[in-house]
């Protein structure tokens, strides 16, 4: 029989992996459940603003929530929120 040839450990590992993937995918189905803040480390009106505004409609359609641009100019790319 195949189980005897491989032993029980590979079977247990495969079942554990399957269970972990099932639990993870069920949990991830609820994300995102609130608006998403898209943080830019630059002031509005520049290249990053153009990029955010051009991505916003497709991201809102894909995730099903509002994308809210936030501009934190002066943080030099080290923004913390």
PyMOL commands that set and color helices and strands:
alter all, ss='L'
color gray80, all
select helices_A, chain A and resi 2-6+8-28+47-63
alter helices_A, ss='H'
color red, helices_A
select strands_A, chain A and resi 36-40+67-71
alter strands_A, ss='S'
color yellow, strands_A
deselect
rebuild
show_as cartoon
